[in-house]
Amino acid sequence: MSSIIYPGSFDPVTYGHIDIIKRASKNYDLVYVSVLDNNKKSPLFTVEERVKMLKDVTGDFDNIIIETFGGLLIDYAKEKNVHMILRGLRALTDFEYELHMAQTNYLISGGTLETVFLPTDLEYSYLSSTTVREIASFKGDVSKFVPDCVAQSLYKKFGY
Ligand code: PNS
């Protein structure tokens, strides 16, 4: 059985993430969508809220498991017995950070944890959770970037 882990902060999940999840679910038997539970990052949404939003927007896929992880990604992958990490690439600007992360994970896992990249759909190449949070923080319209239930959660967070 082919399994892959799609890790991230998902603060909050966007149409860009959903596109990657959809494509991964077509190409792997099992996809772990794994939300980093790391207080150091001081996210906008709690890890429980992020997991709930992910579950709400991925109800159509039956080969996806959404859960949280803490600590090192290599330890979590080992615990799941999964040897492949998936990351989306939006633009060249993502590449250096992603390459370093992939190389580090490969090295510290003793050459057992590989990373594959999926280029995001052109439609979402500009999109990031950071941008979505920023727009919402100024009470802007985020309906083009995130599903309605996520937009509602953002509006509630920022009181509009
Ligand atoms: O959505 P993000 O914030 O770009 O995701 C980053 C994430 C969660 C994939 C990365 O920060 C991570 O794997 N953190 C866990 C800690 C770890 O293993 N660090 C070493 C890898 S360089």
Backbone and ligand atoms as CSV (ligand in chain L), in Angstrom:
chain,resi,resn,atom,element,x,y,z
A,1,MET,N,N,0.839,-1.203,0.000
A,1,MET,CA,C,0.000,0.000,0.000
A,1,MET,C,C,0.876,1.255,0.000
A,2,SER,N,N,0.571,2.220,-0.888
A,2,SER,CA,C,1.374,3.441,-0.929
A,2,SER,C,C,0.772,4.503,-0.004
A,3,SER,N,N,1.607,4.990,0.908
A,3,SER,CA,C,1.144,6.022,1.845
A,3,SER,C,C,2.072,7.221,1.767
A,4,ILE,N,N,1.520,8.382,2.054
A,4,ILE,CA,C,2.322,9.599,2.039
A,4,ILE,C,C,1.813,10.538,3.131
A,5,ILE,N,N,2.729,11.358,3.634
A,5,ILE,CA,C,2.350,12.354,4.648
A,5,ILE,C,C,2.413,13.744,4.021
A,6,TYR,N,N,1.334,14.489,4.134
A,6,TYR,CA,C,1.312,15.883,3.693
A,6,TYR,C,C,1.273,16.743,4.964
A,7,PRO,N,N,2.450,17.198,5.428
A,7,PRO,CA,C,2.488,17.948,6.686
A,7,PRO,C,C,2.372,19.454,6.452
A,8,GLY,N,N,1.916,20.161,7.471
A,8,GLY,CA,C,1.870,21.611,7.343
A,8,GLY,C,C,1.254,22.253,8.557
A,9,SER,N,N,1.193,23.584,8.509
A,9,SER,CA,C,0.562,24.333,9.590
A,9,SER,C,C,-0.938,24.471,9.336
A,10,PHE,N,N,-1.324,24.617,8.073
A,10,PHE,CA,C,-2.736,24.724,7.673
A,10,PHE,C,C,-3.472,25.759,8.538
A,11,ASP,N,N,-2.928,26.974,8.555
A,11,ASP,CA,C,-3.436,28.015,9.473
A,11,ASP,C,C,-3.969,29.223,8.708
A,12,PRO,N,N,-5.098,29.118,7.997
A,12,PRO,CA,C,-5.975,27.962,7.861
A,12,PRO,C,C,-5.761,27.263,6.519
A,13,VAL,N,N,-6.475,26.146,6.325
A,13,VAL,CA,C,-6.440,25.433,5.041
A,13,VAL,C,C,-7.007,26.346,3.948
A,14,THR,N,N,-6.354,26.316,2.770
A,14,THR,CA,C,-6.790,27.149,1.632
A,14,THR,C,C,-7.153,26.241,0.451
A,15,TYR,N,N,-7.677,26.849,-0.618
A,15,TYR,CA,C,-7.953,26.066,-1.835
A,15,TYR,C,C,-6.673,25.452,-2.399
A,16,GLY,N,N,-5.526,26.104,-2.161
A,16,GLY,CA,C,-4.243,25.562,-2.635
A,16,GLY,C,C,-3.931,24.233,-1.955
A,17,HIS,N,N,-4.122,24.184,-0.623
A,17,HIS,CA,C,-3.907,22.926,0.107
A,17,HIS,C,C,-4.895,21.853,-0.376
A,18,ILE,N,N,-6.137,22.261,-0.566
A,18,ILE,CA,C,-7.171,21.283,-0.939
A,18,ILE,C,C,-6.852,20.667,-2.302
A,19,ASP,N,N,-6.317,21.502,-3.199
A,19,ASP,CA,C,-5.921,21.005,-4.517
A,19,ASP,C,C,-4.831,19.930,-4.388
A,20,ILE,N,N,-3.848,20.176,-3.513
A,20,ILE,CA,C,-2.762,19.196,-3.321
A,20,ILE,C,C,-3.328,17.912,-2.688
A,21,ILE,N,N,-4.202,18.066,-1.712
A,21,ILE,CA,C,-4.792,16.897,-1.039
A,21,ILE,C,C,-5.573,16.044,-2.049
A,22,LYS,N,N,-6.339,16.721,-2.889
A,22,LYS,CA,C,-7.153,16.025,-3.897
A,22,LYS,C,C,-6.263,15.220,-4.842
A,23,ARG,N,N,-5.190,15.847,-5.312
A,23,ARG,CA,C,-4.298,15.162,-6.259
A,23,ARG,C,C,-3.546,14.035,-5.572
A,24,ALA,N,N,-3.162,14.241,-4.310
A,24,ALA,CA,C,-2.459,13.165,-3.579
A,24,ALA,C,C,-3.391,11.975,-3.376
A,25,SER,N,N,-4.645,12.258,-3.087
A,25,SER,CA,C,-5.586,11.165,-2.798
A,25,SER,C,C,-5.833,10.308,-4.034
A,26,LYS,N,N,-5.608,10.890,-5.220
A,26,LYS,CA,C,-5.776,10.120,-6.462
A,26,LYS,C,C,-4.575,9.219,-6.724
A,27,ASN,N,N,-3.431,9.611,-6.200
A,27,ASN,CA,C,-2.189,8.920,-6.557
A,27,ASN,C,C,-1.593,8.048,-5.461
A,28,TYR,N,N,-2.138,8.131,-4.268
A,28,TYR,CA,C,-1.655,7.302,-3.153
A,28,TYR,C,C,-2.856,6.605,-2.512
A,29,ASP,N,N,-2.590,5.421,-1.955
A,29,ASP,CA,C,-3.686,4.682,-1.308
A,29,ASP,C,C,-4.137,5.402,-0.042
A,30,LEU,N,N,-3.166,5.955,0.688
A,30,LEU,CA,C,-3.497,6.607,1.952
A,30,LEU,C,C,-2.701,7.898,2.107
A,31,VAL,N,N,-3.390,8.973,2.441
A,31,VAL,CA,C,-2.720,10.269,2.625
A,31,VAL,C,C,-2.961,10.745,4.059
A,32,TYR,N,N,-1.875,10.928,4.788
A,32,TYR,CA,C,-1.978,11.546,6.113
A,32,TYR,C,C,-1.834,13.048,5.922
A,33,VAL,N,N,-2.853,13.789,6.320
A,33,VAL,CA,C,-2.727,15.251,6.327
A,33,VAL,C,C,-2.417,15.595,7.773
A,34,SER,N,N,-1.188,16.020,8.017
A,34,SER,CA,C,-0.678,16.075,9.394
A,34,SER,C,C,-0.399,17.520,9.802
A,35,VAL,N,N,-1.133,17.945,10.804
A,35,VAL,CA,C,-1.094,19.345,11.233
A,35,VAL,C,C,-0.074,19.505,12.354
A,36,LEU,N,N,0.869,20.403,12.142
A,36,LEU,CA,C,1.891,20.632,13.163
A,36,LEU,C,C,1.284,21.299,14.394
A,37,ASP,N,N,1.477,20.649,15.528
A,37,ASP,CA,C,1.013,21.219,16.796
A,37,ASP,C,C,2.242,21.776,17.498
A,38,ASN,N,N,2.478,23.072,17.248
A,38,ASN,CA,C,3.705,23.680,17.749
A,38,ASN,C,C,3.406,25.083,18.257
A,39,ASN,N,N,3.352,25.222,19.581
A,39,ASN,CA,C,2.971,26.506,20.158
A,39,ASN,C,C,3.937,27.638,19.823
A,40,LYS,N,N,5.177,27.267,19.488
A,40,LYS,CA,C,6.185,28.290,19.202
A,40,LYS,C,C,5.783,29.156,18.013
A,41,LYS,N,N,4.984,28.570,17.084
A,41,LYS,CA,C,4.601,29.307,15.876
A,41,LYS,C,C,3.469,30.294,16.113
A,42,SER,N,N,2.880,30.304,17.336
A,42,SER,CA,C,1.690,31.096,17.675
A,42,SER,C,C,0.721,31.269,16.492
A,43,PRO,N,N,0.039,30.186,16.157
A,43,PRO,CA,C,-0.897,30.232,15.030
A,43,PRO,C,C,-2.153,31.033,15.356
A,44,LEU,N,N,-2.869,31.417,14.315
A,44,LEU,CA,C,-4.139,32.126,14.512
A,44,LEU,C,C,-5.189,31.160,15.072
A,45,PHE,N,N,-5.252,29.960,14.482
A,45,PHE,CA,C,-6.237,28.971,14.910
A,45,PHE,C,C,-5.571,27.907,15.780
A,46,THR,N,N,-6.307,27.410,16.768
A,46,THR,CA,C,-5.764,26.316,17.580
A,46,THR,C,C,-5.640,25.085,16.691
A,47,VAL,N,N,-4.870,24.133,17.155
A,47,VAL,CA,C,-4.685,22.931,16.352
A,47,VAL,C,C,-6.026,22.200,16.183
A,48,GLU,N,N,-6.869,22.257,17.206
A,48,GLU,CA,C,-8.191,21.597,17.117
A,48,GLU,C,C,-9.047,22.286,16.036
A,49,GLU,N,N,-8.980,23.619,16.004
A,49,GLU,CA,C,-9.754,24.351,14.989
A,49,GLU,C,C,-9.234,24.038,13.588
A,50,ARG,N,N,-7.914,23.934,13.454
A,50,ARG,CA,C,-7.337,23.654,12.134
A,50,ARG,C,C,-7.708,22.248,11.649
A,51,VAL,N,N,-7.696,21.292,12.586
A,51,VAL,CA,C,-8.080,19.919,12.230
A,51,VAL,C,C,-9.557,19.877,11.833
A,52,LYS,N,N,-10.383,20.582,12.581
A,52,LYS,CA,C,-11.826,20.566,12.286
A,52,LYS,C,C,-12.103,21.150,10.899
A,53,MET,N,N,-11.432,22.280,10.599
A,53,MET,CA,C,-11.649,22.901,9.282
A,53,MET,C,C,-11.199,21.955,8.166
A,54,LEU,N,N,-10.054,21.280,8.384
A,54,LEU,CA,C,-9.566,20.336,7.375
A,54,LEU,C,C,-10.564,19.201,7.180
A,55,LYS,N,N,-11.102,18.700,8.285
A,55,LYS,CA,C,-12.076,17.608,8.185
A,55,LYS,C,C,-13.328,18.078,7.438
A,56,ASP,N,N,-13.773,19.292,7.751
A,56,ASP,CA,C,-14.985,19.827,7.110
A,56,ASP,C,C,-14.817,19.957,5.593
A,57,VAL,N,N,-13.607,20.288,5.152
A,57,VAL,CA,C,-13.439,20.557,3.710
A,57,VAL,C,C,-12.915,19.360,2.917
A,58,THR,N,N,-12.633,18.260,3.603
A,58,THR,CA,C,-12.115,17.086,2.867
A,58,THR,C,C,-13.028,15.863,3.048
A,59,GLY,N,N,-14.268,16.132,3.425
A,59,GLY,CA,C,-15.223,15.047,3.669
A,59,GLY,C,C,-15.419,14.121,2.474
A,60,ASP,N,N,-15.156,14.608,1.246
A,60,ASP,CA,C,-15.395,13.802,0.035
A,60,ASP,C,C,-14.325,12.745,-0.209
A,61,PHE,N,N,-13.192,12.853,0.468
A,61,PHE,CA,C,-12.093,11.912,0.205
A,61,PHE,C,C,-12.083,10.827,1.274
A,62,ASP,N,N,-12.065,9.568,0.832
A,62,ASP,CA,C,-12.161,8.508,1.851
A,62,ASP,C,C,-10.808,7.854,2.169
A,63,ASN,N,N,-9.744,8.307,1.535
A,63,ASN,CA,C,-8.432,7.709,1.836
A,63,ASN,C,C,-7.486,8.714,2.517
A,64,ILE,N,N,-8.101,9.590,3.306
A,64,ILE,CA,C,-7.327,10.643,3.987
A,64,ILE,C,C,-7.493,10.524,5.493
A,65,ILE,N,N,-6.389,10.645,6.191
A,65,ILE,CA,C,-6.461,10.696,7.656
A,65,ILE,C,C,-5.917,12.048,8.083
A,66,ILE,N,N,-6.709,12.773,8.860
A,66,ILE,CA,C,-6.248,14.087,9.341
A,66,ILE,C,C,-5.917,13.956,10.816
A,67,GLU,N,N,-4.693,14.303,11.153
A,67,GLU,CA,C,-4.302,14.220,12.563
A,67,GLU,C,C,-3.211,15.236,12.855
A,68,THR,N,N,-2.807,15.300,14.127
A,68,THR,CA,C,-1.778,16.268,14.501
A,68,THR,C,C,-0.460,15.540,14.777
A,69,PHE,N,N,0.616,16.298,14.708
A,69,PHE,CA,C,1.896,15.750,15.152
A,69,PHE,C,C,2.697,16.851,15.831
A,70,GLY,N,N,3.594,16.420,16.728
A,70,GLY,CA,C,4.488,17.374,17.380
A,70,GLY,C,C,5.900,16.838,17.239
A,71,GLY,N,N,6.873,17.642,17.566
A,71,GLY,CA,C,8.248,17.159,17.476
A,71,GLY,C,C,8.724,17.073,16.036
A,72,LEU,N,N,9.660,16.175,15.817
A,72,LEU,CA,C,10.262,16.078,14.485
A,72,LEU,C,C,9.383,15.275,13.525
A,73,LEU,N,N,9.349,15.748,12.291
A,73,LEU,CA,C,8.576,15.059,11.258
A,73,LEU,C,C,9.112,13.644,11.015
A,74,ILE,N,N,10.418,13.489,11.101
A,74,ILE,CA,C,10.997,12.146,10.846
A,74,ILE,C,C,10.518,11.135,11.893
A,75,ASP,N,N,10.335,11.600,13.136
A,75,ASP,CA,C,9.875,10.676,14.193
A,75,ASP,C,C,8.414,10.290,13.975
A,76,TYR,N,N,7.632,11.276,13.565
A,76,TYR,CA,C,6.215,11.014,13.286
A,76,TYR,C,C,6.094,10.033,12.097
A,77,ALA,N,N,6.893,10.270,11.056
A,77,ALA,CA,C,6.833,9.399,9.872
A,77,ALA,C,C,7.223,7.960,10.233
A,78,LYS,N,N,8.214,7.850,11.106
A,78,LYS,CA,C,8.675,6.527,11.536
A,78,LYS,C,C,7.547,5.803,12.290
A,79,GLU,N,N,6.908,6.554,13.172
A,79,GLU,CA,C,5.797,6.001,13.961
A,79,GLU,C,C,4.668,5.497,13.040
A,80,LYS,N,N,4.447,6.201,11.934
A,80,LYS,CA,C,3.395,5.821,10.982
A,80,LYS,C,C,3.886,4.782,9.975
A,81,ASN,N,N,5.183,4.538,9.983
A,81,ASN,CA,C,5.814,3.637,9.004
A,81,ASN,C,C,5.596,4.142,7.568
A,82,VAL,N,N,5.742,5.447,7.395
A,82,VAL,CA,C,5.603,6.070,6.072
A,82,VAL,C,C,6.963,6.655,5.679
A,83,HIS,N,N,7.320,6.496,4.405
A,83,HIS,CA,C,8.662,6.900,3.965
A,83,HIS,C,C,8.655,8.051,2.962
A,84,MET,N,N,7.483,8.642,2.773
A,84,MET,CA,C,7.364,9.683,1.755
A,84,MET,C,C,6.604,10.897,2.295
A,85,ILE,N,N,7.215,12.064,2.077
A,85,ILE,CA,C,6.603,13.337,2.479
A,85,ILE,C,C,6.177,14.075,1.214
A,86,LEU,N,N,5.050,14.737,1.277
A,86,LEU,CA,C,4.569,15.523,0.141
A,86,LEU,C,C,4.533,16.995,0.524
A,87,ARG,N,N,5.062,17.833,-0.380
A,87,ARG,CA,C,4.949,19.286,-0.173
A,87,ARG,C,C,4.545,19.923,-1.506
A,88,GLY,N,N,3.757,20.986,-1.417
A,88,GLY,CA,C,3.381,21.713,-2.616
A,88,GLY,C,C,4.403,22.802,-2.897
A,89,LEU,N,N,4.656,23.033,-4.175
A,89,LEU,CA,C,5.569,24.117,-4.560
A,89,LEU,C,C,4.786,25.137,-5.366
A,90,ARG,N,N,4.780,26.382,-4.871
A,90,ARG,CA,C,4.024,27.414,-5.582
A,90,ARG,C,C,4.890,28.141,-6.598
A,91,ALA,N,N,6.088,28.475,-6.191
A,91,ALA,CA,C,6.957,29.284,-7.047
A,91,ALA,C,C,8.397,29.035,-6.640
A,92,LEU,N,N,9.295,29.613,-7.429
A,92,LEU,CA,C,10.722,29.441,-7.160
A,92,LEU,C,C,11.086,29.889,-5.744
A,93,THR,N,N,10.369,30.877,-5.242
A,93,THR,CA,C,10.660,31.413,-3.908
A,93,THR,C,C,10.465,30.353,-2.819
A,94,ASP,N,N,9.593,29.393,-3.062
A,94,ASP,CA,C,9.388,28.306,-2.088
A,94,ASP,C,C,10.543,27.314,-2.113
A,95,PHE,N,N,11.218,27.262,-3.266
A,95,PHE,CA,C,12.067,26.115,-3.536
A,95,PHE,C,C,13.241,25.947,-2.565
A,96,GLU,N,N,13.916,27.044,-2.248
A,96,GLU,CA,C,15.101,26.941,-1.411
A,96,GLU,C,C,14.768,26.384,-0.023
A,97,TYR,N,N,13.734,26.936,0.581
A,97,TYR,CA,C,13.296,26.473,1.902
A,97,TYR,C,C,12.873,25.001,1.839
A,98,GLU,N,N,12.112,24.672,0.807
A,98,GLU,CA,C,11.610,23.295,0.684
A,98,GLU,C,C,12.747,22.305,0.420
A,99,LEU,N,N,13.697,22.742,-0.402
A,99,LEU,CA,C,14.835,21.874,-0.709
A,99,LEU,C,C,15.634,21.590,0.562
A,100,HIS,N,N,15.888,22.636,1.349
A,100,HIS,CA,C,16.644,22.460,2.600
A,100,HIS,C,C,15.906,21.527,3.557
A,101,MET,N,N,14.595,21.700,3.640
A,101,MET,CA,C,13.812,20.866,4.544
A,101,MET,C,C,13.868,19.397,4.077
A,102,ALA,N,N,13.714,19.194,2.775
A,102,ALA,CA,C,13.739,17.828,2.230
A,102,ALA,C,C,15.110,17.187,2.464
A,103,GLN,N,N,16.161,17.965,2.211
A,103,GLN,CA,C,17.517,17.418,2.389
A,103,GLN,C,C,17.806,17.121,3.857
A,104,THR,N,N,17.331,18.013,4.737
A,104,THR,CA,C,17.545,17.801,6.178
A,104,THR,C,C,16.815,16.546,6.642
A,105,ASN,N,N,15.565,16.417,6.228
A,105,ASN,CA,C,14.793,15.241,6.641
A,105,ASN,C,C,15.429,13.951,6.119
A,106,TYR,N,N,15.939,14.021,4.898
A,106,TYR,CA,C,16.590,12.840,4.313
A,106,TYR,C,C,17.826,12.477,5.138
A,107,LEU,N,N,18.599,13.509,5.482
A,107,LEU,CA,C,19.847,13.286,6.228
A,107,LEU,C,C,19.577,12.758,7.635
A,108,ILE,N,N,18.698,13.451,8.366
A,108,ILE,CA,C,18.506,13.064,9.773
A,108,ILE,C,C,17.670,11.792,9.928
A,109,SER,N,N,17.050,11.354,8.832
A,109,SER,CA,C,16.321,10.074,8.904
A,109,SER,C,C,17.232,8.916,8.492
A,110,GLY,N,N,18.503,9.249,8.225
A,110,GLY,CA,C,19.443,8.200,7.797
A,110,GLY,C,C,19.120,7.708,6.394
A,111,GLY,N,N,18.593,8.634,5.556
A,111,GLY,CA,C,18.329,8.292,4.153
A,111,GLY,C,C,17.076,7.458,3.938
A,112,THR,N,N,16.146,7.530,4.887
A,112,THR,CA,C,14.933,6.708,4.714
A,112,THR,C,C,13.683,7.545,4.384
A,113,LEU,N,N,13.740,8.845,4.660
A,113,LEU,CA,C,12.543,9.663,4.437
A,113,LEU,C,C,12.721,10.561,3.200
A,114,GLU,N,N,11.959,10.243,2.167
A,114,GLU,CA,C,12.041,10.990,0.908
A,114,GLU,C,C,10.967,12.069,0.882
A,115,THR,N,N,11.185,13.092,0.043
A,115,THR,CA,C,10.168,14.142,-0.139
A,115,THR,C,C,9.845,14.258,-1.617
A,116,VAL,N,N,8.561,14.322,-1.930
A,116,VAL,CA,C,8.162,14.618,-3.311
A,116,VAL,C,C,7.408,15.952,-3.324
A,117,PHE,N,N,7.535,16.650,-4.443
A,117,PHE,CA,C,6.896,17.959,-4.576
A,117,PHE,C,C,5.826,17.924,-5.663
A,118,LEU,N,N,4.724,18.567,-5.402
A,118,LEU,CA,C,3.707,18.753,-6.443
A,118,LEU,C,C,3.616,20.247,-6.717
A,119,PRO,N,N,3.771,20.639,-7.991
A,119,PRO,CA,C,3.585,22.062,-8.283
A,119,PRO,C,C,2.120,22.403,-8.093
A,120,THR,N,N,1.830,23.508,-7.429
A,120,THR,CA,C,0.422,23.866,-7.240
A,120,THR,C,C,-0.180,24.271,-8.580
A,121,ASP,N,N,-1.456,24.099,-8.679
A,121,ASP,CA,C,-2.190,24.538,-9.849
A,121,ASP,C,C,-1.928,26.033,-10.022
A,122,LEU,N,N,-1.742,26.480,-11.283
A,122,LEU,CA,C,-1.447,27.901,-11.556
A,122,LEU,C,C,-2.457,28.830,-10.886
A,123,GLU,N,N,-3.682,28.363,-10.830
A,123,GLU,CA,C,-4.759,29.155,-10.239
A,123,GLU,C,C,-4.455,29.536,-8.781
A,124,TYR,N,N,-3.653,28.684,-8.105
A,124,TYR,CA,C,-3.393,28.919,-6.677
A,124,TYR,C,C,-1.946,29.307,-6.390
A,125,SER,N,N,-1.180,29.654,-7.433
A,125,SER,CA,C,0.253,29.839,-7.236
A,125,SER,C,C,0.571,31.065,-6.365
A,126,TYR,N,N,-0.356,31.972,-6.240
A,126,TYR,CA,C,-0.140,33.198,-5.460
A,126,TYR,C,C,-0.621,33.034,-4.014
A,127,LEU,N,N,-1.309,31.931,-3.752
A,127,LEU,CA,C,-2.111,31.824,-2.534
A,127,LEU,C,C,-1.342,31.252,-1.351
A,128,SER,N,N,-1.459,31.881,-0.175
A,128,SER,CA,C,-0.846,31.320,1.028
A,128,SER,C,C,-1.738,31.616,2.225
A,129,SER,N,N,-1.592,30.805,3.265
A,129,SER,CA,C,-2.368,31.032,4.486
A,129,SER,C,C,-2.018,32.408,5.069
A,130,THR,N,N,-0.749,32.801,4.942
A,130,THR,CA,C,-0.312,34.094,5.476
A,130,THR,C,C,-1.100,35.233,4.822
A,131,THR,N,N,-1.221,35.178,3.481
A,131,THR,CA,C,-1.974,36.212,2.761
A,131,THR,C,C,-3.430,36.216,3.203
A,132,VAL,N,N,-3.990,35.025,3.331
A,132,VAL,CA,C,-5.402,34.915,3.718
A,132,VAL,C,C,-5.610,35.527,5.114
A,133,ARG,N,N,-4.706,35.218,6.044
A,133,ARG,CA,C,-4.817,35.771,7.408
A,133,ARG,C,C,-4.713,37.292,7.381
A,134,GLU,N,N,-3.780,37.771,6.556
A,134,GLU,CA,C,-3.565,39.223,6.458
A,134,GLU,C,C,-4.817,39.930,5.929
A,135,ILE,N,N,-5.385,39.385,4.861
A,135,ILE,CA,C,-6.586,40.009,4.280
A,135,ILE,C,C,-7.719,39.994,5.314
A,136,ALA,N,N,-7.879,38.835,5.985
A,136,ALA,CA,C,-8.961,38.713,6.966
A,136,ALA,C,C,-8.749,39.662,8.145
A,137,SER,N,N,-7.482,39.870,8.500
A,137,SER,CA,C,-7.211,40.735,9.660
A,137,SER,C,C,-7.657,42.180,9.399
A,138,PHE,N,N,-7.724,42.539,8.091
A,138,PHE,CA,C,-8.212,43.881,7.729
A,138,PHE,C,C,-9.664,43.819,7.247
A,139,LYS,N,N,-10.308,42.741,7.626
A,139,LYS,CA,C,-11.728,42.532,7.331
A,139,LYS,C,C,-12.031,42.490,5.825
A,140,GLY,N,N,-11.079,41.958,5.057
A,140,GLY,CA,C,-11.284,41.835,3.605
A,140,GLY,C,C,-12.010,40.544,3.253
A,141,ASP,N,N,-12.380,40.449,1.983
A,141,ASP,CA,C,-13.137,39.295,1.482
A,141,ASP,C,C,-12.162,38.162,1.112
A,142,VAL,N,N,-12.303,37.013,1.770
A,142,VAL,CA,C,-11.376,35.898,1.492
A,142,VAL,C,C,-12.084,34.749,0.758
A,143,SER,N,N,-13.285,35.042,0.242
A,143,SER,CA,C,-14.106,33.960,-0.317
A,143,SER,C,C,-13.492,33.303,-1.556
A,144,LYS,N,N,-12.548,33.995,-2.225
A,144,LYS,CA,C,-11.916,33.392,-3.405
A,144,LYS,C,C,-10.784,32.437,-3.022
A,145,PHE,N,N,-10.364,32.494,-1.769
A,145,PHE,CA,C,-9.160,31.756,-1.356
A,145,PHE,C,C,-9.428,30.533,-0.499
A,146,VAL,N,N,-10.554,30.562,0.210
A,146,VAL,CA,C,-10.862,29.472,1.152
A,146,VAL,C,C,-12.338,29.103,1.043
A,147,PRO,N,N,-12.681,27.832,1.364
A,147,PRO,CA,C,-14.090,27.451,1.353
A,147,PRO,C,C,-14.894,28.273,2.362
A,148,ASP,N,N,-16.212,28.287,2.167
A,148,ASP,CA,C,-17.071,29.161,2.972
A,148,ASP,C,C,-16.931,28.936,4.478
A,149,CYS,N,N,-16.857,27.658,4.894
A,149,CYS,CA,C,-16.797,27.411,6.354
A,149,CYS,C,C,-15.503,27.980,6.953
A,150,VAL,N,N,-14.426,27.977,6.163
A,150,VAL,CA,C,-13.151,28.545,6.641
A,150,VAL,C,C,-13.260,30.071,6.674
A,151,ALA,N,N,-13.876,30.632,5.639
A,151,ALA,CA,C,-14.071,32.096,5.601
A,151,ALA,C,C,-14.881,32.539,6.820
A,152,GLN,N,N,-15.925,31.765,7.139
A,152,GLN,CA,C,-16.764,32.128,8.295
A,152,GLN,C,C,-15.943,32.107,9.590
A,153,SER,N,N,-15.064,31.095,9.715
A,153,SER,CA,C,-14.213,30.999,10.916
A,153,SER,C,C,-13.271,32.195,11.007
A,154,LEU,N,N,-12.759,32.636,9.842
A,154,LEU,CA,C,-11.874,33.810,9.830
A,154,LEU,C,C,-12.648,35.068,10.221
A,155,TYR,N,N,-13.844,35.215,9.655
A,155,TYR,CA,C,-14.650,36.398,9.949
A,155,TYR,C,C,-14.965,36.464,11.449
A,156,LYS,N,N,-15.237,35.272,12.010
A,156,LYS,CA,C,-15.567,35.207,13.436
A,156,LYS,C,C,-14.340,35.602,14.276
A,157,LYS,N,N,-13.184,35.046,13.867
A,157,LYS,CA,C,-11.931,35.331,14.594
A,157,LYS,C,C,-11.649,36.831,14.642
A,158,PHE,N,N,-11.891,37.490,13.479
A,158,PHE,CA,C,-11.564,38.916,13.400
A,158,PHE,C,C,-12.778,39.818,13.656
A,159,GLY,N,N,-13.872,39.213,14.118
A,159,GLY,CA,C,-15.035,39.977,14.577
A,159,GLY,C,C,-15.761,40.743,13.490
A,160,TYR,N,N,-15.982,40.127,12.335
A,160,TYR,CA,C,-16.836,40.798,11.323
A,160,TYR,C,C,-17.725,39.805,10.616
L,1,PNS,O1,O,2.870,24.782,6.411
L,1,PNS,P1,P,4.300,24.968,6.875
L,1,PNS,O2,O,4.335,25.874,8.100
L,1,PNS,O3,O,5.189,25.444,5.780
L,1,PNS,O4,O,4.821,23.514,7.331
L,1,PNS,C1,C,6.113,23.332,7.861
L,1,PNS,C2,C,6.296,21.937,8.490
L,1,PNS,C3,C,5.204,21.665,9.497
L,1,PNS,C4,C,6.213,20.886,7.400
L,1,PNS,C5,C,7.720,21.910,9.155
L,1,PNS,O5,O,7.861,23.051,9.943
L,1,PNS,C6,C,7.965,20.667,9.979
L,1,PNS,O6,O,8.036,19.575,9.471
L,1,PNS,N1,N,8.093,20.858,11.302
L,1,PNS,C7,C,8.322,19.776,12.244
L,1,PNS,C8,C,9.699,19.886,12.914
L,1,PNS,C9,C,10.767,19.242,12.074
L,1,PNS,O7,O,10.742,18.067,11.774
L,1,PNS,N2,N,11.767,20.056,11.661
L,1,PNS,C10,C,12.889,19.585,10.876
L,1,PNS,C11,C,12.588,19.661,9.398
L,1,PNS,S1,S,13.620,20.849,8.641
